[in-house]
Amino acid sequence: MPPFYGDIGKANKDLLSGSAKSGAFTYDSKLTFASATSSGVKFAVSAAQKGDLINPALKIAYGTKAYSGNVSCTPGGNLTVNATLIDFGAPGLCLSSSVPLSKPSDAKVGLNYHFPYLAVKAQLAQLTSTDSQLLDLSATTGYKNFVVGIETSCNTSKSVMTKYNIGAGYQGSDFQVAGFLADKCSTARFMYAHTVDATHSVGAEVVRNLSTNENTFSIGVAKKLPEGSLLKLKLESGGTVSAMYEAKLANGEKVAGSLQAHASDLAKPLKFGFAIDLA
């Protein structure tokens, strides 16, 4: 099956940007605790510090093979209810909705359809702040290890297309390449990721602004250390150097720290962050 549009070039995105699963560069302090009850209800509590502010959040979720749902509470007491119906009417078809209880009129509805040669995502959002509706669409198709896709957004109330992007990728046995025309085809982005061996991976990204002919690049390396630890290093064309270290403790908890320095301008302050995930 082809990946969804957002997952084209995923190996490179995981290396250079990261995620909770692949190890992320983060420059805020964050504490997360997650657990589950015997009945399958999952909950997660987090607190993130940005400057002098501490932003708490709570998420409670439950799911089966046929449906899933969660309620999240973000800073300011904003409650959002999300629900998804899985394989609704046909295999691979999922319907979803998201309703902020503080402003139900800003609800979102979505559709995902995933089957052997096509992956489609659609989402319609009502924006009362601008009195408009925003429709997001993406689709990918592929054959064997090759995939191509498009992504677009349209303000249906004003009949204006606000975004359109094109992407393509190829998955080899130990490498992945991807290319995109983004920002209404005004930016070209090329990605490459290579798994050197079971513990080492490297990647690079080159971005060219087709309007100004300006080029930027990022290169990164990741190494899996003994006992589940992870080390990442990244260099950007502006002279920014970033490092991330993540350690996995005996019971599955994760402790991570990130550091960023500007090698081209040592007068700029260092950025650093620390995260603890008590899963």
C-alpha positions in Angstrom: 0.0 0.0 0.0 1.3 3.5 -0.7 1.8 5.8 2.3 -0.3 8.8 3.0 1.1 12.1 1.6 2.5 13.2 4.9 4.5 10.0 5.2 6.5 10.4 1.9 10.1 10.8 3.0 9.3 9.7 6.5 12.7 8.1 7.2 14.4 11.5 6.6 11.8 13.4 8.6 12.2 11.1 11.5 16.0 11.6 11.4 16.2 15.3 10.9 13.1 16.4 12.9 12.0 13.4 14.8 8.9 12.4 16.7 8.0 10.8 20.0 8.8 7.4 18.6 11.9 8.2 16.6 13.5 10.7 19.0 12.7 14.4 18.6 14.9 17.6 18.9 13.0 19.6 21.5 14.1 22.8 23.3 11.5 23.0 26.0 11.3 21.1 29.2 8.5 18.6 29.3 7.2 15.9 31.6 4.8 13.2 30.4 3.1 10.4 32.3 1.0 7.8 30.5 -0.8 4.7 31.6 -3.8 2.5 31.0 -6.5 0.8 33.0 -7.4 -2.9 32.8 -10.4 -2.0 30.7 -8.2 -0.4 28.0 -8.8 3.2 28.8 -5.5 5.1 28.2 -4.6 8.5 29.7 -1.7 10.8 29.4 -0.8 13.9 31.5 1.9 16.3 30.5 3.4 19.6 31.5 5.6 21.6 29.2 7.6 24.7 30.2 8.0 27.5 27.6 9.8 30.5 29.1 8.2 31.3 32.4 4.9 29.5 31.5 4.0 25.9 32.4 1.4 24.4 30.1 -0.4 21.3 31.4 -2.4 19.0 29.2 -4.6 15.9 29.7 -5.7 13.2 27.2 -8.0 10.3 27.8 -8.5 7.7 25.0 -10.3 4.4 24.3 -10.4 2.3 21.2 -11.4 -1.0 19.6 -10.9 -2.5 16.2 -14.1 -0.7 15.1 -13.8 2.7 16.6 -11.6 5.0 18.7 -12.1 8.2 20.6 -10.4 10.6 22.9 -10.9 13.7 24.9 -8.0 16.2 25.3 -7.7 19.3 27.5 -5.1 21.9 26.6 -3.9 25.1 28.3 -6.8 27.5 29.0 -9.2 24.7 29.7 -9.9 24.0 26.0 -11.7 20.6 25.7 -11.7 18.8 22.4 -13.5 15.5 21.6 -12.2 13.3 18.8 -13.8 10.2 17.4 -13.0 7.8 14.5 -14.9 5.0 12.9 -12.6 2.3 11.5 -13.4 0.3 8.3 -16.7 2.1 8.1 -18.7 0.7 5.2 -15.6 -0.7 3.5 -12.1 -2.0 4.4 -9.6 0.8 4.8 -12.2 3.6 5.1 -12.1 5.7 8.2 -14.4 8.6 9.2 -13.3 11.0 11.9 -14.5 14.1 13.7 -13.1 16.7 16.0 -15.2 19.1 18.1 -13.8 21.8 20.4 -16.4 22.1 23.1 -15.5 25.7 23.7 -16.4 26.5 20.1 -18.4 23.6 18.6 -19.0 25.6 15.4 -15.2 25.1 14.6 -15.7 21.3 14.2 -13.8 19.2 11.7 -14.8 16.1 9.8 -12.4 13.9 8.0 -12.1 10.8 5.7 -9.2 8.5 5.2 -9.3 5.8 2.6 -6.3 3.4 2.3 -6.2 0.4 -0.1 -3.5 -1.3 -2.2 -2.9 1.4 -4.9 -4.4 4.5 -3.4 -4.3 6.5 -0.1 -6.6 9.5 0.3 -7.2 12.0 3.1 -9.8 14.7 3.2 -10.7 17.1 6.0 -13.3 19.9 6.1 -12.9 22.5 8.9 -15.3 25.3 9.8 -13.4 28.5 10.8 -15.8 30.9 12.5 -13.0 33.4 13.2 -12.8 34.1 9.4 -16.3 32.9 8.6 -15.0 30.4 6.1 -14.6 26.6 5.4 -11.2 25.0 4.7 -11.0 21.8 2.7 -7.7 19.8 2.9 -7.2 17.0 0.3 -4.3 14.7 -0.3 -3.8 11.6 -2.4 -1.0 9.2 -3.2 -0.6 6.2 -5.5 2.3 3.9 -6.2 3.6 0.8 -7.8 6.1 -1.5 -6.0 8.6 0.8 -4.2 7.6 4.1 -6.0 5.0 6.6 -4.8 3.7 9.9 -6.1 1.2 12.2 -4.5 -0.5 15.6 -4.3 -1.7 17.8 -1.5 -4.0 20.8 -1.7 -6.1 23.2 0.5 -9.0 25.2 -0.6 -11.1 27.9 1.1 -14.5 26.8 -0.2 -16.3 29.9 1.0 -14.1 32.2 -1.1 -13.2 29.6 -3.8 -9.5 30.2 -3.3 -6.8 27.6 -3.4 -4.5 28.3 -0.5 -2.0 25.4 -0.9 -0.9 22.9 -3.5 2.1 20.6 -3.3 3.5 17.7 -5.3 5.7 14.9 -3.9 7.3 11.6 -5.0 9.5 9.0 -3.3 11.3 5.7 -3.7 11.9 3.1 -1.0 15.0 0.9 -1.5 16.2 -2.0 0.6 18.3 0.3 2.8 17.6 3.8 1.6 14.8 6.2 0.9 14.7 9.2 -1.5 11.9 11.8 -1.8 11.3 15.1 -3.7 8.7 17.8 -3.3 7.5 20.9 -5.0 5.9 22.9 -2.1 4.5 26.3 -1.3 2.5 26.4 -4.5 5.4 25.0 -6.4 7.8 27.8 -5.3 10.0 25.6 -3.2 11.9 22.4 -4.2 12.8 20.0 -1.5 15.0 16.9 -1.9 15.5 14.2 0.9 17.7 11.2 1.3 18.0 8.8 4.1 20.3 5.7 4.3 20.4 2.9 6.9 24.1 2.1 7.1 23.7 -0.8 9.4 21.5 -2.0 12.3 22.7 0.9 14.5 23.7 3.8 12.2 21.6 5.9 9.8 22.4 9.1 7.9 20.3 11.6 6.0 20.3 14.9 4.2 17.8 17.5 2.9 18.4 20.3 0.4 15.8 23.0 0.0 15.8 25.5 -2.9 13.6 28.6 -3.1 12.8 28.8 -6.8 11.9 32.5 -6.6 15.2 33.7 -5.0 17.4 30.7 -6.0 18.5 30.5 -2.3 19.6 27.0 -1.2 19.7 25.6 2.4 20.6 22.2 3.6 20.6 19.9 6.6 22.5 16.7 7.3 22.1 14.4 10.2 23.3 11.1 11.7 21.7 8.8 14.3 23.3 6.0 16.3 21.5 3.4 18.4 23.4 2.8 21.5 23.3 -0.2 23.9 20.2 -0.8 26.0 17.9 1.3 23.7 19.6 4.7 23.9 19.7 7.0 20.9 22.1 9.7 19.8 21.4 12.2 17.0 23.5 15.0 15.5 22.3 17.6 13.0 24.1 20.3 11.0 22.3 23.0 9.1 23.6 25.3 6.4 23.2 28.4 8.6 25.8 27.0 11.0 23.4 25.6 13.5 24.5 22.4 15.3 22.0 20.3 17.2 22.5 17.2 19.4 19.9 14.9 21.0 20.4 12.1 23.4 17.6 9.7 24.6 18.0 7.0 27.1 15.4 4.2 27.7 15.2 3.1 31.3 14.6 -0.5 32.6 10.8 -0.1 32.9 10.3 1.6 29.5 10.6 5.2 30.7 12.5 7.7 28.4 14.7 10.5 29.4 15.9 12.9 26.6 18.0 16.0 26.3 18.6 18.3 23.3 21.2 21.1 22.8 21.5 23.6 19.9 24.4 26.0 19.3 25.1 28.5 16.5 28.6 27.7 15.3 28.7 30.7 13.0 27.7 33.1 15.7 28.8 32.1 19.2 27.3 35.2 20.7 23.8 33.7 20.2 22.6 31.9 23.3 22.4 28.1 23.5 19.1 26.4 23.3 18.4 23.3 25.4 15.5 21.2 26.4 14.9 18.2 28.7 12.0 15.7 28.5 11.0 12.8 30.7 8.4 10.3 29.5 7.0 8.1 32.2 5.2 5.6 30.0 
